[in-house]
Amino acid sequence: MNRTIELFNERKSEIEFYFSILVEIAAPNSTIKMVDNHRFARILKSNFLLMLYNLIESCIRSGFEDIYSAVKESGNPYPNVAEELRDIWSNYEISKAHKDTANRQTYGKRVKEIIEQVISNNPLVITREALDISGNLDARQIRTLLDVHKITFYVK
């Protein structure tokens, strides 16, 4: 999780700096003068929101990647890992065989590979591809990711 915390702190620092510039521009006695402050301020505010979004999205992705990395580094085999993570792993592994051109033999081969991975007691490895994130994350997708991982949070 250190990587995610460092990423968060770095992005937070950038946002705080950017916000300080916005405050300076908006101040009545600002030393920063522009020709069309109103239009430019809207652009700057939009950019600020985009920076906040990028902070959230990158930290969510990085946080889950850190969890997956910790699972791998723990060396725990399939039976010793939380059920939610086993489900994510198995769903992803099964999805690798799901193609329009896949036939019964393809599925059979994939099932055999999955069984061998489970019974070999090798460490469970979940890759970032298992996150199943396509495009940008929105609030709904983040809640879905949290639900799938059985992670709860409380807003204070």
C-alpha positions as CSV (number, residue, x, y, z in Angstrom):
1,M,0.0,0.0,0.0
2,N,3.0,2.3,0.3
3,R,3.0,2.8,-3.4
4,T,-0.7,3.9,-3.4
5,I,-0.1,6.2,-0.4
6,E,2.9,7.8,-2.2
7,L,0.8,8.2,-5.4
8,F,-2.0,9.8,-3.4
9,N,0.4,12.2,-1.6
10,E,2.0,13.2,-4.8
11,R,-1.3,13.9,-6.6
12,K,-2.6,15.6,-3.5
13,S,0.4,17.9,-3.5
14,E,-0.2,18.8,-7.1
15,I,-3.8,19.5,-6.5
16,E,-3.1,21.7,-3.5
17,F,-0.5,23.7,-5.5
18,Y,-3.0,24.1,-8.4
19,F,-5.7,25.1,-6.0
20,S,-3.5,27.8,-4.4
21,I,-3.0,29.2,-7.9
22,L,-6.8,29.3,-8.4
23,V,-7.2,31.1,-5.1
24,E,-4.6,33.6,-6.1
25,I,-6.2,34.2,-9.5
26,A,-9.6,34.7,-7.9
27,A,-8.3,37.1,-5.2
28,P,-9.4,40.8,-5.8
29,N,-5.8,42.0,-5.3
30,S,-4.3,39.2,-7.4
31,T,-0.9,39.8,-8.9
32,I,-1.8,37.4,-11.7
33,K,-3.6,39.4,-14.4
34,M,-5.3,37.9,-17.4
35,V,-7.3,39.3,-20.2
36,D,-10.5,37.2,-19.7
37,N,-10.4,36.0,-16.1
38,H,-14.0,34.6,-16.2
39,R,-13.5,32.3,-19.2
40,F,-10.1,31.3,-18.1
41,A,-11.3,30.6,-14.5
42,R,-13.9,28.2,-15.9
43,I,-11.2,26.3,-17.8
44,L,-9.0,26.2,-14.7
45,K,-11.9,24.9,-12.5
46,S,-12.7,22.2,-15.1
47,N,-9.0,21.2,-15.1
48,F,-9.1,21.1,-11.3
49,L,-12.0,18.7,-11.3
50,L,-10.2,16.5,-13.8
51,M,-7.2,16.4,-11.5
52,L,-9.4,15.3,-8.6
53,Y,-10.9,12.6,-10.8
54,N,-7.5,11.4,-11.8
55,L,-6.4,11.3,-8.2
56,I,-9.3,9.1,-7.3
57,E,-9.1,6.8,-10.3
58,S,-5.3,6.3,-10.0
59,C,-5.5,5.6,-6.3
60,I,-8.4,3.1,-6.7
61,R,-6.5,1.2,-9.4
62,S,-3.2,1.3,-7.5
63,G,-4.9,0.2,-4.3
64,F,-6.4,-2.9,-5.9
65,E,-3.1,-3.7,-7.6
66,D,-1.4,-3.4,-4.2
67,I,-3.9,-5.8,-2.7
68,Y,-3.3,-8.3,-5.6
69,S,0.4,-7.9,-5.1
70,A,0.2,-8.6,-1.4
71,V,-1.9,-11.8,-2.1
72,K,0.8,-13.0,-4.5
73,E,3.7,-12.1,-2.1
74,S,1.9,-13.8,0.8
75,G,2.5,-17.1,-1.1
76,N,-1.0,-18.4,-0.1
77,P,-2.5,-21.0,-2.3
78,Y,-6.1,-20.8,-3.6
79,P,-7.8,-22.4,-0.5
80,N,-6.1,-20.0,1.9
81,V,-7.2,-16.8,0.2
82,A,-10.4,-14.9,1.0
83,E,-13.4,-16.2,-1.0
84,E,-13.9,-12.8,-2.7
85,L,-10.4,-12.9,-4.1
86,R,-10.8,-16.6,-5.2
87,D,-14.0,-15.6,-7.0
88,I,-12.3,-12.7,-8.8
89,W,-9.4,-15.0,-9.7
90,S,-11.6,-17.9,-11.0
91,N,-13.9,-15.6,-12.9
92,Y,-11.0,-14.0,-14.6
93,E,-9.3,-17.3,-15.4
94,I,-12.6,-18.7,-16.8
95,S,-13.1,-15.6,-18.9
96,K,-9.8,-16.2,-20.7
97,A,-11.6,-19.2,-22.5
98,H,-14.7,-17.2,-23.3
99,K,-14.4,-16.2,-26.9
100,D,-16.8,-16.3,-29.8
101,T,-14.7,-18.9,-31.4
102,A,-14.2,-21.0,-28.3
103,N,-15.4,-24.6,-28.5
104,R,-15.9,-27.3,-25.9
105,Q,-12.3,-28.4,-26.2
106,T,-11.0,-24.9,-25.5
107,Y,-13.2,-24.8,-22.4
108,G,-12.1,-28.2,-21.3
109,K,-8.4,-27.3,-21.6
110,R,-9.0,-24.1,-19.7
111,V,-10.9,-25.9,-16.9
112,K,-8.0,-28.4,-16.6
113,E,-5.4,-25.6,-16.3
114,I,-7.5,-23.9,-13.6
115,I,-7.9,-27.2,-11.7
116,E,-4.1,-27.8,-11.9
117,Q,-3.4,-24.3,-10.6
118,V,-5.7,-24.8,-7.7
119,I,-4.5,-28.3,-6.6
120,S,-0.8,-27.4,-7.1
121,N,-0.9,-25.1,-4.0
122,N,1.1,-22.5,-5.9
123,P,0.5,-18.9,-4.7
124,L,-2.6,-17.4,-6.0
125,V,-1.7,-14.7,-8.5
126,I,-4.3,-12.1,-9.5
127,T,-3.3,-9.6,-12.2
128,R,-4.5,-6.1,-12.8
129,E,-6.5,-7.4,-15.8
130,A,-8.8,-9.2,-13.3
131,L,-10.0,-5.8,-12.2
132,D,-12.1,-5.7,-15.3
133,I,-11.9,-1.9,-15.6
134,S,-12.6,-0.6,-19.1
135,G,-12.3,3.1,-19.7
136,N,-12.8,5.6,-16.9
137,L,-14.0,4.7,-13.5
138,D,-17.1,6.4,-12.3
139,A,-18.7,6.3,-8.9
140,R,-20.9,3.3,-9.9
141,Q,-18.0,1.3,-11.1
142,I,-16.0,2.1,-7.9
143,R,-18.9,0.9,-5.8
144,T,-19.2,-2.2,-7.9
145,L,-15.4,-2.9,-7.4
146,L,-15.8,-2.4,-3.7
147,D,-18.8,-4.7,-3.5
148,V,-17.1,-7.5,-5.5
149,H,-14.1,-7.3,-3.1
150,K,-16.5,-7.0,-0.1
151,I,-14.9,-3.8,1.0
152,T,-17.1,-1.5,2.9
153,F,-16.5,2.2,3.8
154,Y,-18.2,4.8,5.8
155,V,-18.5,8.5,5.0
156,K,-18.1,10.6,8.1
